[in-house]
Amino acid sequence: MIRGKVTIAEEICKGCELCITACPQESLGLSDKINLKGYRYAVLIQDNCTGCINCALVCPDAAITVYRQKKPVKGVGPQVQIAA
């Protein structure tokens, strides 16, 4: 199974929730905290990201970066590539 890792630039995020709606794994939610601009920002709430990049594609502020692990090759350790 391909795994992904999501990073969110908390100070850029305006909490529009588009990424939350776009995530088929329901991995994202809104933080209880607010950023310096006064918005609740998106956070990873479950570690089940598949690296589909839907969240990064719909983010109007480009606050999300998705890293996707490549499929493991026999005899080689996991590698990470930037997907968005």
C-alpha positions, 0 to 999 in steps of 0.5 A, spaced: 500 500 500 502 506 498 503 511 504 503 519 504 504 524 508 501 531 508 504 537 511 500 544 512 503 551 512 499 553 518 500 560 518 497 560 510 491 556 511 485 559 512 480 553 514 476 553 508 475 546 509 476 544 501 481 539 503 477 536 508 471 535 504 476 532 498 480 527 502 477 520 501 480 517 507 477 522 512 485 524 514 484 531 515 480 536 520 480 543 523 485 544 529 482 547 535 487 552 535 487 558 531 493 561 527 496 568 527 491 570 522 485 568 526 483 562 522 482 555 525 487 551 520 487 544 517 491 538 521 492 531 519 487 527 524 488 520 522 495 517 519 491 513 513 493 518 508 494 514 501 498 520 498 492 521 493 494 529 493 486 531 492 487 536 498 493 539 495 489 540 488 483 543 491 487 548 496 486 555 494 492 558 498 497 552 496 498 551 503 498 543 503 504 539 500 503 531 499 509 527 500 508 520 497 512 513 498 514 510 492 512 502 492 518 498 495 522 495 491 525 488 493 532 489 497 531 497 497 528 501 503 522 506 502 523 512 498 519 519 498 517 523 492 514 530 492 507 529 489 504 536 489 
